[in-house]
Amino acid sequence: MSDNPLRTHRLELDDQTLREWDAVVLASGPDGIVLDSSAFYPGGGGQPPDHGVLLWGGVQTRIVGARKGDDLYLIPAEDDPLPPAGTAVRGAVEDERRTALMRTHTALHVLGGVVFRDFGALVTGGNMEELTARMDFNLTEVPPGFRETVEAACNAELAADRRIDVRVLPRDQAFAIPDIIRTATNLVPPEVKEVRIIDIVGLDQQADGGTHVASTRQVGGIQVVKIENKGKGFRRVRIQVSDQTLA
């Protein structure tokens, strides 16, 4: 893998509402398609990659995934045509999927913020699909009424319509923020010199590379559907995101 920076300008990190844009193909082959600019989130931090299309020359190439290696590679659907290097394309991210994943990702940050604030537990893992997710905590025991208490507290934070800010800080400044890493293990690689911060103002600040909605009310509602015991000091909280705020 090359040490060179990605050639693709990551548009989704600057504007999480962007769904369509113009780009030029830099490379195209078995590894995928590399654009000079892209709003496809490649996946990471438990958030799956985006889907969408590239339109070029009167044809369509469906994009069924993306991955970050020595470049940002868009993965075309099997047997779809590949635009050659130098081709001008119109990119489009599938809005319904991206928006659902943004709502879900923000919901997990709200959940993590509430559990840390109210129970002092750190996150040990997590994963999500569209409007359904899980988060694992180093919680030694589940207090009585934990599920109902956490659900009510999460939905109160959604109803509060807290603003969500995104900023990038030098690594030393980011890590000087108290509790900026609320995972049991620091997942930010040491070679990362600038850290992207997602700040749910008044509730949660986290180093995070994913996509999020602009305020907590845009999440909708959170239902805590299950609490699982995954071993000593290890609790899994499963949630679903609904279309209406529950508080």
C-alpha positions, 0 to 999 in steps of 0.5 A, spaced: 500 500 500 502 506 498 504 512 503 501 517 498 495 521 500 488 519 496 487 522 490 480 523 491 477 529 494 472 526 499 466 531 498 462 527 503 467 529 509 465 537 507 458 536 505 454 531 508 448 533 504 451 532 497 448 527 493 450 529 486 456 532 483 461 532 477 467 528 477 473 525 472 475 518 472 483 518 474 483 510 474 479 504 472 480 497 473 479 490 477 480 494 483 475 499 482 474 506 479 478 512 482 475 519 481 478 526 482 472 527 487 467 523 490 461 523 495 461 516 496 462 514 503 467 508 503 465 505 510 468 505 516 467 505 524 461 500 523 458 505 518 457 501 511 459 504 504 454 508 500 451 505 494 449 509 487 451 510 480 455 514 475 452 516 469 457 517 463 456 517 455 449 515 455 450 509 460 450 507 467 455 504 472 452 502 478 456 503 484 455 497 490 460 499 495 467 503 496 473 502 499 479 506 502 486 503 500 492 506 497 486 510 493 479 511 494 476 505 490 468 505 487 466 498 486 462 497 480 456 492 480 458 486 476 458 486 469 456 494 469 461 498 464 467 501 467 468 508 464 475 509 462 480 514 465 479 521 463 471 520 462 467 525 465 462 522 469 456 525 474 456 521 480 450 520 485 449 517 492 443 513 493 439 518 498 435 513 502 440 509 504 445 514 506 440 518 509 438 512 513 445 511 515 446 518 517 440 518 522 443 511 525 450 513 526 448 519 529 443 515 534 449 511 536 453 517 538 447 519 542 446 512 545 454 512 547 453 519 550 447 518 554 450 511 557 457 514 558 454 520 561 449 516 566 453 510 567 460 511 566 461 506 561 465 506 555 464 503 548 467 496 546 464 495 539 458 497 534 455 496 528 450 498 523 445 497 518 440 502 515 435 504 521 438 498 526 444 498 530 448 495 536 453 498 541 457 494 546 459 497 552 464 495 558 458 495 563 459 490 569 452 489 570 445 492 568 441 496 573 434 495 574 430 499 568 436 500 564 433 499 557 427 504 559 431 509 562 436 509 556 431 509 551 427 515 555 434 519 555 436 518 548 429 520 546 430 526 550 436 528 547 433 527 540 427 532 542 432 537 544 434 538 537 442 539 539 446 541 533 451 537 530 458 540 529 463 537 524 470 540 525 478 537 524 483 539 529 490 537 529 491 531 533 494 534 539 489 539 540 483 533 539 486 529 544 486 534 549 479 535 549 476 531 555 473 524 553 474 525 546 475 517 545 470 514 549 471 507 546 475 502 550 481 502 545 483 508 541 482 507 534 485 513 531 491 510 528 498 514 530 499 516 523 493 520 523 495 527 524 488 531 523 482 528 527 475 529 525 471 531 531 463 530 531 460 534 536 453 533 538 453 540 542 452 539 549 452 531 549 458 528 546 464 529 542 467 524 538 473 522 533 469 520 528 470 519 520 463 517 518 457 521 516 451 524 520 445 529 520 445 536 522 441 536 529 439 530 533 431 531 531 433 529 524 434 522 527 427 521 529 426 516 535 430 511 538 427 504 541 432 500 545 430 493 543 434 488 546 440 488 551 444 482 551 450 479 556 456 477 551 460 476 557 463 478 563 463 486 563 460 486 556 453 488 554 450 489 547 445 494 546 441 493 540 437 499 537 432 501 532 431 508 529 424 510 528 421 516 523 418 519 529 421 522 535 419 518 541 419 523 546 
